[in-house]
Amino acid sequence: MTRAPANLLAVRSLLLTHLDNAPGPDDLDPGEVGIVGDSAHRGGYHCGSDRVVPNDYSVVESPRDRAGLTLDAAALDVGQFDVRSGGRSNTLPSFSVWCVAQCVANAADTRDIREIIYSPDGSTVKRWDRLGKRTTGDSSHRWHTHFSFFRDAIKAGRDQRPLFRRYLSSIGLVEDDDMTPEEHNWLATVHKNLTVLDGRNPVGQIYTRMAMGEDATVPNFTSVHPTLESLGAQISALQTALTALSNRDFTDEPAIVQGVLASLTPEKIAAAIPPTMAKQVADELARRLVA
């Protein structure tokens, strides 16, 4: 029979740990967070292989779903809540809009989500679909939000908590002092992009020395965990290098400009956006989705 997989049970536990009994007029009750459909439920991501129907959209529309079909359900429903944190009210609509904005921005921790059916205002029902096949949902989604996950991600047991942990952190219910995997990936991307012109670019050279713990401007660099404090030191060193670079007289400036522009693909620009700025972009998208 259809079962609730461990990775979605972990998401359920995370949400209930922080939103159940949270301060505010309406916390999130355990009965409002569901994974497996009731016994009459047939078809869709709340069902495993024993309950799917012929040509079930949750199986046939994506090779990721066809390859990942098991007895596990691949969906999560989240009910209404209104909790106070961070000096503001945090509700199911604002949570849903925030999650959709992260998906629209293609944040790394959203790429296993197939669709979100939600209401941005408690009245209108919308659907974000990664495959672009549907835009609507039934009226029950005015009071609950539905998340579908690609079945191969569920089958693989991939951790689906990072997105929801980021939401809880953004509203002040979870403290996260360490850098996230996304921030580590961002630093790695910056490192790669800055060293594209290594041998001609002092910025790339100094960044390489810093990464190897050889730059005198950052003592004991290799022993420092790459927190925001050490990131600040790196930025300071990069600013020094940029100043030195600006004072140099290059004889082949067009070639240098061409080389830099060739590396500035949309993918690299997006990957190099600092996490804090990425959050601002996502928040702005969320604001526009509500409007």
FIPAZA-128957 format. One record per atom (N, C-alpha, C): residue in one letter; z, x, y. Coordinates in steps of 0.02 Angstrom, whole numbers, padded with zeros to 5 digits, always signed. Layout:
// FIPAZA-128957
aZXY/...
***
This chain:
// FIPAZA-128957
m+00000+00042-00060/m+00000+00000+00000/m+00000+00044+00062/t-00025+00015+00117/t-00029+00053+00180/t+00040+00080+00199/r+00041+00142+00221/r+00105+00175+00237/r+00103+00205+00307/a+00162+00216+00334/a+00169+00248+00399/a+00172+00323+00390/p+00125+00362+00418/p+00125+00434+00408/p+00180+00469+00448/a+00198+00528+00424/a+00254+00564+00455/a+00240+00582+00528/n+00178+00599+00545/n+00165+00621+00614/n+00170+00563+00663/l+00152+00502+00642/l+00161+00445+00687/l+00233+00421+00688/l+00268+00428+00633/l+00340+00413+00633/l+00377+00460+00681/a+00353+00523+00686/a+00384+00570+00732/a+00372+00549+00805/v+00313+00523+00820/v+00300+00498+00888/v+00346+00438+00902/r+00351+00393+00855/r+00395+00335+00863/r+00467+00356+00876/s+00491+00405+00837/s+00559+00429+00846/s+00568+00461+00915/l+00519+00499+00937/l+00523+00531+01003/l+00529+00480+01058/l+00486+00429+01057/l+00488+00378+01109/l+00554+00340+01109/l+00577+00321+01049/l+00639+00283+01045/l+00700+00325+01064/t+00698+00389+01049/t+00754+00433+01067/t+00766+00433+01142/h+00712+00429+01180/h+00719+00436+01253/h+00710+00371+01292/l+00679+00320+01262/l+00668+00258+01299/l+00712+00201+01275/d+00739+00207+01214/d+00787+00157+01191/d+00855+00173+01222/n+00888+00124+01251/n+00951+00133+01286/n+00945+00177+01348/a+00885+00182+01374/a+00876+00219+01437/a+00897+00175+01495/p+00918+00206+01552/p+00939+00166+01610/p+00882+00124+01637/g+00897+00063+01657/g+00846+00019+01684/g+00853-00051+01657/p+00814-00097+01683/p+00820-00167+01663/p+00794-00182+01593/d+00752-00139+01564/d+00721-00156+01500/d+00704-00092+01462/d+00745-00075+01412/d+00730-00015+01373/d+00681-00033+01317/l+00660+00017+01280/l+00611+00007+01226/l+00648-00003+01161/d+00640-00062+01131/d+00675-00078+01069/d+00637-00053+01008/p+00672-00036+00954/p+00637-00013+00893/p+00585-00062+00867/g+00599-00127+00873/g+00552-00177+00850/g+00488-00180+00890/e+00486-00144+00947/e+00427-00144+00990/e+00381-00084+00979/v+00397-00042+00930/v+00356+00017+00916/v+00334+00013+00843/g+00271-00004+00832/g+00248-00017+00764/g+00189+00028+00743/i+00184+00039+00678/i+00130+00081+00651/i+00088+00042+00600/v+00121+00013+00550/v+00086-00024+00497/v+00082-00097+00515/g+00022-00127+00507/g+00015-00198+00520/g+00053-00240+00469/d+00067-00302+00486/d+00103-00345+00439/d+00059-00359+00377/s+00088-00394+00329/s+00053-00403+00264/s-00013-00441+00271/a-00019-00480+00325/a-00081-00519+00334/a-00135-00479+00371/h-00117-00420+00395/h-00163-00380+00435/h-00217-00349+00391/r-00280-00360+00410/r-00336-00332+00374/r-00385-00300+00423/g-00402-00238+00411/g-00451-00203+00453/g-00420-00171+00514/g-00449-00116+00536/g-00424-00082+00596/g-00379-00024+00579/y-00358+00012+00630/y-00320+00074+00621/y-00248+00063+00598/h-00223+00002+00602/h-00155-00011+00576/h-00157-00017+00500/c-00215-00014+00470/c-00222-00021+00398/c-00245+00043+00364/g-00220+00054+00303/g-00244+00109+00263/g-00301+00086+00219/s-00319+00128+00171/s-00378+00115+00129/s-00374+00051+00089/d-00313+00028+00075/d-00306-00033+00035/d-00318-00096+00075/r-00321-00091+00142/r-00328-00151+00183/r-00390-00150+00228/v-00430-00097+00227/v-00489-00097+00269/v-00539-00148+00241/v-00585-00170+00284/v-00633-00221+00265/v-00703-00189+00265/p-00753-00223+00236/p-00821-00195+00238/p-00844-00181+00309/n-00874-00123+00319/n-00898-00101+00385/n-00842-00100+00438/d-00782-00086+00416/d-00725-00082+00462/d-00739-00030+00516/y-00733-00051+00580/y-00749-00005+00634/y-00705+00056+00634/s-00644+00050+00605/s-00597+00106+00604/s-00615+00157+00550/v-00670+00144+00514/v-00693+00190+00462/v-00765+00212+00474/v-00810+00165+00490/v-00881+00180+00489/v-00908+00210+00553/e-00873+00205+00609/e-00902+00226+00673/e-00893+00300+00688/s-00853+00334+00649/s-00844+00405+00662/s-00837+00443+00597/p-00872+00500+00590/p-00863+00541+00530/p-00791+00565+00522/r-00755+00570+00578/r-00685+00591+00574/r-00644+00538+00538/d-00661+00476+00547/d-00625+00422+00513/d-00646+00416+00440/r-00710+00423+00428/r-00734+00418+00358/r-00703+00474+00316/a-00699+00534+00345/a-00671+00590+00307/a-00595+00587+00300/g-00564+00548+00343/g-00490+00548+00344/g-00458+00487+00315/l-00497+00441+00287/l-00469+00378+00261/l-00422+00392+00202/t-00360+00370+00210/t-00310+00373+00156/t-00270+00308+00160/l-00215+00305+00124/l-00171+00246+00129/l-00133+00244+00195/d-00136+00297+00234/d-00099+00300+00297/d-00130+00257+00351/a-00087+00222+00388/a-00109+00189+00450/a-00122+00244+00501/a-00163+00228+00552/a-00181+00278+00603/a-00176+00248+00672/a-00125+00207+00683/a-00117+00174+00748/a-00043+00168+00766/l-00031+00161+00831/l+00037+00153+00856/l+00036+00101+00911/d+00080+00051+00907/d+00090+00002+00960/d+00155+00017+00996/v+00152+00014+01063/v+00211+00025+01104/v+00221-00037+01147/g+00282-00065+01144/g+00296-00126+01182/g+00322-00114+01251/q+00343-00167+01284/q+00362-00163+01354/q+00428-00127+01364/f+00431-00092+01421/f+00494-00062+01443/f+00490-00053+01519/d+00548-00046+01549/d+00554-00033+01621/d+00617+00008+01630/v+00610+00073+01632/v+00668+00118+01636/v+00666+00155+01702/r+00726+00174+01726/r+00732+00211+01789/r+00742+00285+01775/s+00699+00325+01803/s+00705+00398+01795/s+00662+00431+01849/g+00685+00488+01872/g+00648+00524+01923/g+00643+00486+01988/g+00692+00442+02000/g+00693+00404+02063/g+00643+00347+02066/r+00616+00327+02009/r+00566+00274+02010/r+00570+00233+01946/s+00535+00176+01948/s+00529+00133+01889/s+00471+00156+01847/n+00483+00162+01782/n+00431+00184+01735/n+00421+00128+01684/t+00361+00101+01682/t+00348+00040+01643/t+00293+00052+01592/l+00284+00002+01549/l+00229+00006+01500/l+00161+00014+01535/p+00146-00025+01588/p+00081-00015+01621/p+00072+00055+01650/s+00124+00082+01683/s+00116+00148+01712/s+00110+00202+01658/f+00147+00193+01603/f+00141+00238+01546/f+00070+00236+01518/s+00044+00176+01509/s-00023+00168+01480/s-00076+00199+01524/v-00072+00186+01589/v-00121+00214+01636/v-00118+00290+01636/w-00057+00317+01632/w-00048+00390+01630/w-00082+00418+01567/c-00072+00387+01511/c-00101+00411+01448/c-00178+00407+01451/v-00204+00352+01478/v-00277+00346+01483/v-00305+00400+01528/a-00270+00414+01583/a-00294+00467+01629/a-00296+00534+01594/q-00248+00548+01551/q-00249+00611+01514/q-00309+00613+01466/c-00325+00556+01436/c-00383+00552+01391/c-00448+00561+01431/v-00453+00528+01488/v-00512+00535+01530/v-00522+00608+01550/a-00466+00642+01565/a-00470+00713+01583/a-00481+00758+01523/n-00482+00729+01462/n-00493+00766+01400/n-00440+00820+01390/a-00377+00804+01406/a-00323+00851+01395/a-00321+00870+01321/a-00301+00932+01307/a-00305+00958+01239/a-00265+00916+01190/d-00209+00888+01212/d-00166+00850+01166/d-00186+00776+01160/t-00245+00758+01186/t-00269+00689+01178/t-00329+00684+01131/r-00354+00739+01106/r-00419+00738+01073/r-00419+00707+01004/d-00361+00691+00977/d-00357+00653+00915/d-00351+00578+00927/i-00350+00557+00990/i-00345+00485+01005/i-00414+00456+01010/r-00427+00404+00971/r-00492+00369+00971/r-00496+00319+01028/e-00442+00280+01037/e-00444+00226+01087/e-00374+00208+01109/i-00371+00179+01169/i-00309+00149+01195/i-00327+00081+01222/i-00294+00029+01197/i-00303-00039+01223/i-00239-00056+01261/y-00246-00076+01324/y-00188-00080+01368/y-00201-00128+01426/s-00148-00139+01464/s-00155-00177+01526/s-00125-00135+01583/p-00164-00122+01635/p-00138-00083+01691/p-00093-00124+01738/d-00093-00190+01729/d-00055-00233+01776/d-00019-00291+01742/g-00018-00293+01676/g+00014-00349+01641/g-00028-00411+01638/s-00090-00406+01661/s-00134-00464+01662/s-00203-00448+01633/t-00237-00399+01662/t-00303-00378+01639/t-00296-00332+01579/v-00336-00344+01527/v-00336-00301+01468/v-00397-00255+01471/k-00385-00191+01462/k-00438-00141+01462/k-00435-00100+01397/r-00490-00065+01385/r-00494-00024+01326/r-00529+00041+01344/w-00494+00097+01333/w-00527+00163+01337/w-00547+00181+01267/d-00611+00197+01257/d-00637+00213+01191/d-00672+00281+01195/r-00647+00330+01159/r-00678+00396+01161/r-00751+00394+01140/l-00768+00347+01096/l-00837+00342+01072/l-00880+00297+01117/g-00849+00266+01167/g-00886+00226+01215/g-00916+00163+01188/k-00887+00134+01136/k-00916+00075+01104/k-00886+00009+01128/r-00825+00009+01153/r-00792-00053+01173/r-00753-00044+01238/t-00744-00098+01275/t-00708-00095+01339/t-00653-00148+01345/t-00647-00192+01296/t-00600-00248+01302/t-00553-00251+01242/g-00504-00296+01247/g-00457-00309+01192/g-00428-00378+01200/d-00392-00402+01150/d-00365-00470+01154/d-00304-00472+01199/s-00283-00533+01215/s-00230-00544+01265/s-00162-00517+01245/s-00151-00503+01181/s-00086-00477+01160/s-00072-00409+01191/h-00124-00375+01213/h-00116-00308+01242/h-00092-00311+01315/r-00078-00372+01338/r-00045-00377+01404/r+00027-00356+01399/w+00057-00360+01340/w+00127-00342+01332/w+00138-00288+01280/h+00086-00260+01253/h+00094-00200+01212/h+00031-00157+01218/t+00039-00092+01209/t-00017-00045+01213/t-00031-00017+01144/h-00094-00016+01126/h-00116+00006+01060/h-00149+00075+01065/f-00127+00122+01024/f-00158+00188+01017/f-00190+00193+00948/s-00254+00210+00944/s-00286+00226+00881/s-00298+00301+00877/f-00285+00330+00820/f-00295+00402+00809/f-00349+00412+00757/f-00392+00462+00767/f-00441+00477+00716/f-00406+00492+00650/r-00432+00463+00597/r-00397+00466+00533/r-00392+00537+00505/d-00441+00581+00522/d-00436+00648+00495/d-00375+00686+00523/a-00356+00669+00586/a-00298+00701+00616/a-00234+00679+00582/i-00233+00615+00563/i-00174+00589+00528/i-00170+00619+00458/k-00227+00622+00425/k-00229+00651+00357/k-00207+00723+00358/a-00227+00760+00410/a-00208+00831+00415/a-00136+00841+00435/g-00102+00788+00454/g-00032+00793+00473/g-00021+00826+00541/r-00073+00825+00585/r-00066+00857+00650/r-00014+00823+00693/d+00026+00863+00727/d+00079+00838+00770/d+00048+00800+00829/q+00066+00737+00837/q+00040+00696+00892/q+00092+00687+00947/r+00147+00723+00944/r+00199+00714+00995/r+00186+00747+01063/p+00146+00801+01067/p+00141+00836+01132/p+00122+00792+01191/l+00074+00747+01185/l+00055+00703+01240/l+00113+00661+01262/f+00149+00632+01215/f+00205+00587+01231/f+00264+00626+01258/r+00273+00686+01234/r+00326+00729+01262/r+00310+00747+01334/r+00246+00759+01348/r+00227+00774+01417/r+00240+00714+01463/y+00227+00654+01438/y+00242+00595+01478/y+00317+00592+01493/l+00358+00599+01442/l+00430+00595+01451/l+00454+00650+01499/s+00423+00708+01495/s+00440+00762+01542/s+00420+00744+01613/s+00361+00713+01620/s+00335+00696+01687/s+00379+00646+01723/i+00416+00604+01685/i+00459+00555+01718/i+00532+00578+01718/g+00545+00639+01695/g+00612+00667+01700/g+00659+00650+01643/l+00634+00626+01587/l+00678+00609+01531/l+00683+00666+01480/v+00638+00715+01485/v+00640+00772+01441/v+00635+00835+01483/e+00679+00883+01471/e+00676+00946+01505/e+00633+00994+01465/d+00587+01027+01499/d+00541+01073+01465/d+00535+01136+01507/d+00580+01184+01494/d+00582+01245+01534/d+00530+01296+01511/d+00512+01295+01447/d+00464+01344+01421/d+00393+01321+01437/m+00348+01369+01438/m+00279+01352+01448/m+00252+01313+01389/t+00209+01265+01404/t+00178+01225+01351/t+00121+01263+01319/p+00098+01240+01259/p+00039+01272+01229/p-00021+01270+01276/e-00028+01217+01315/e-00084+01212+01361/e-00080+01266+01415/e-00018+01280+01439/e-00010+01332+01489/e-00025+01401+01461/h-00004+01413+01399/h-00021+01477+01366/h-00097+01483+01358/n-00130+01427+01340/n-00203+01429+01333/n-00236+01442+01400/w-00208+01413+01454/w-00235+01424+01520/w-00231+01498+01539/l-00174+01530+01526/l-00167+01601+01541/l-00217+01642+01501/a-00226+01624+01438/a-00274+01660+01397/a-00345+01653+01425/t-00361+01594+01449/t-00428+01583+01478/t-00437+01623+01542/v-00385+01623+01585/v-00388+01663+01646/v-00398+01736+01629/h-00361+01760+01580/h-00368+01830+01558/h-00440+01844+01538/k-00468+01800+01498/k-00537+01810+01473/k-00586+01810+01531/n-00580+01761+01576/n-00628+01755+01630/n-00623+01813+01680/l-00562+01837+01693/l-00554+01891+01741/l-00579+01957+01714/t-00582+01963+01649/t-00604+02027+01620/t-00678+02025+01599/v-00714+01973+01618/v-00786+01969+01603/v-00822+02028+01634/l-00802+02047+01695/l-00834+02102+01731/l-00792+02165+01727/d-00753+02172+01674/d-00711+02231+01667/d-00753+02294+01670/g-00729+02344+01709/g-00767+02406+01720/g-00800+02406+01788/r-00811+02347+01816/r-00839+02341+01884/r-00792+02303+01930/n-00745+02266+01900/n-00704+02221+01938/n-00631+02244+01937/p-00604+02268+01993/p-00534+02291+01994/p-00485+02237+01974/v-00501+02173+01988/v-00456+02119+01968/v-00451+02116+01892/g-00510+02120+01859/g-00509+02120+01787/g-00473+02180+01759/q-00481+02237+01790/q-00448+02298+01766/q-00372+02292+01772/i-00348+02269+01829/i-00276+02266+01839/i-00245+02213+01793/y-00282+02158+01782/y-00255+02106+01738/y-00250+02133+01667/t-00301+02171+01646/t-00299+02200+01579/t-00239+02246+01572/r-00227+02289+01622/r-00169+02335+01618/r-00104+02296+01616/m-00101+02241+01654/m-00040+02200+01653/m-00028+02170+01584/a-00082+02144+01553/a-00076+02113+01487/a-00053+02163+01435/m-00071+02227+01446/m-00051+02279+01398/m+00015+02312+01417/g+00046+02288+01471/g+00111+02316+01491/g+00106+02383+01524/e+00048+02399+01553/e+00038+02465+01581/e+00039+02466+01657/d+00043+02408+01689/d+00039+02407+01761/d+00108+02418+01791/a+00113+02466+01838/a+00178+02484+01866/a+00207+02430+01911/t+00164+02382+01933/t+00190+02330+01977/t+00230+02278+01939/v+00226+02279+01873/v+00263+02231+01833/v+00302+02270+01779/p+00360+02298+01797/p+00398+02339+01749/p+00416+02299+01687/n+00412+02333+01629/n+00432+02303+01565/n+00396+02236+01552/f+00332+02233+01572/f+00296+02170+01566/f+00296+02143+01495/t+00288+02186+01445/t+00282+02162+01377/t+00347+02132+01351/s+00403+02146+01384/s+00466+02119+01360/s+00484+02054+01394/v+00442+02033+01441/v+00457+01971+01479/v+00418+01914+01449/h+00452+01859+01432/h+00418+01799+01407/h+00375+01771+01464/p+00313+01750+01449/p+00268+01728+01503/p+00289+01660+01532/t+00346+01660+01565/t+00369+01601+01600/t+00339+01601+01670/l+00356+01550+01709/l+00329+01546+01777/l+00352+01605+01819/e+00410+01635+01803/e+00434+01692+01841/e+00386+01751+01834/s+00367+01767+01771/s+00321+01823+01761/s+00251+01805+01785/l+00234+01741+01782/l+00169+01720+01808/l+00166+01734+01883/g+00222+01722+01918/g+00224+01738+01989/g+00211+01811+02002/a+00240+01855+01960/a+00229+01926+01968/a+00155+01944+01956/q+00125+01911+01908/q+00054+01923+01894/q+00011+01903+01954/i+00027+01845+01982/i-00012+01821+02039/i-00006+01870+02098/s+00055+01896+02108/s+00065+01945+02162/s+00021+02006+02152/a+00018+02030+02089/a-00024+02089+02075/a-00097+02073+02085/l-00117+02012+02066/l-00187+01993+02075/l-00205+01989+02149/q-00157+01964+02191/q-00170+01961+02262/q-00180+02030+02291/t-00140+02079+02268/t-00148+02148+02291/t-00217+02174+02273/a-00239+02158+02212/a-00305+02181+02190/a-00360+02148+02230/l-00352+02084+02245/l-00403+02049+02284/l-00409+02079+02354/t-00352+02098+02383/t-00353+02130+02450/t-00392+02195+02447/a-00379+02235+02395/a-00414+02299+02388/a-00489+02286+02377/l-00504+02234+02339/l-00574+02218+02326/l-00610+02198+02389/s-00576+02160+02433/s-00608+02136+02494/s-00624+02192+02542/n-00590+02249+02536/n-00601+02305+02581/n-00654+02353+02556/r-00682+02340+02498/r-00733+02384+02471/r-00802+02364+02494/d-00846+02412+02498/d-00915+02401+02518/d-00959+02404+02456/f-00980+02348+02431/f-01021+02347+02371/f-01095+02353+02391/t-01131+02395+02356/t-01201+02405+02371/t-01246+02356+02335/d-01219+02322+02286/d-01260+02274+02248/d-01225+02207+02246/e-01209+02181+02305/e-01172+02118+02308/e-01207+02060+02275/p-01273+02051+02283/p-01306+01994+02249/p-01297+01995+02174/a-01298+02055+02144/a-01290+02060+02072/a-01220+02039+02051/i-01170+02059+02092/i-01101+02040+02077/i-01092+01964+02083/v-01119+01936+02137/v-01113+01864+02147/v-01147+01827+02089/q-01206+01851+02069/q-01241+01819+02013/q-01200+01823+01949/g-01169+01879+01937/g-01128+01887+01878/g-01068+01841+01877/v-01036+01833+01936/v-00978+01788+01940/v-01000+01716+01930/l-01053+01695+01965/l-01076+01625+01959/l-01098+01609+01888/a-01126+01657+01853/a-01148+01645+01784/a-01090+01628+01739/s-01031+01652+01756/s-00972+01639+01714/s-00936+01576+01732/l-00954+01545+01790/l-00918+01486+01814/l-00950+01422+01787/t-00948+01413+01722/t-00972+01350+01692/t-00920+01296+01704/p-00941+01232+01701/p-00893+01178+01709/p-00835+01183+01660/e-00850+01205+01598/e-00797+01210+01548/e-00746+01263+01568/k-00770+01320+01594/k-00723+01373+01613/k-00683+01354+01675/i-00716+01318+01722/i-00680+01296+01781/i-00624+01248+01761/a-00640+01200+01716/a-00589+01152+01694/a-00533+01187+01657/a-00551+01236+01614/a-00501+01271+01574/a-00456+01314+01617/a-00481+01337+01675/a-00442+01382+01716/a-00399+01347+01768/i-00404+01279+01771/i-00362+01242+01818/i-00289+01248+01796/p-00244+01269+01841/p-00173+01275+01822/p-00146+01208+01798/p-00099+01209+01751/p-00071+01146+01724/p-00044+01100+01779/t-00012+01128+01830/t+00016+01086+01882/t-00040+01049+01920/m-00095+01084+01933/m-00151+01051+01967/m-00184+01000+01921/a-00189+01017+01857/a-00219+00970+01810/a-00179+00905+01809/k-00113+00911+01813/k-00071+00851+01815/k-00086+00810+01877/q-00096+00844+01934/q-00111+00808+01996/q-00177+00771+01990/v-00226+00804+01958/v-00291+00770+01948/v-00282+00709+01903/a-00243+00718+01849/a-00232+00662+01803/a-00195+00605+01837/d-00145+00623+01879/d-00108+00571+01915/d-00153+00533+01964/e-00199+00570+01996/e-00245+00537+02042/e-00292+00490+02005/l-00315+00512+01945/l-00356+00468+01904/l-00318+00406+01884/a-00254+00415+01868/a-00212+00359+01849/a-00206+00310+01907/r-00196+00337+01968/r-00189+00293+02026/r-00253+00253+02037/r-00310+00285+02027/r-00373+00250+02038/r-00386+00197+01984/l-00363+00210+01923/l-00372+00161+01870/l-00332+00098+01883/v-00274+00105+01916/v-00233+00047+01932/v-00265+00006+01988/a-00297+00042+02036/a-00326+00009+02094/a-00381-00040+02075/
***
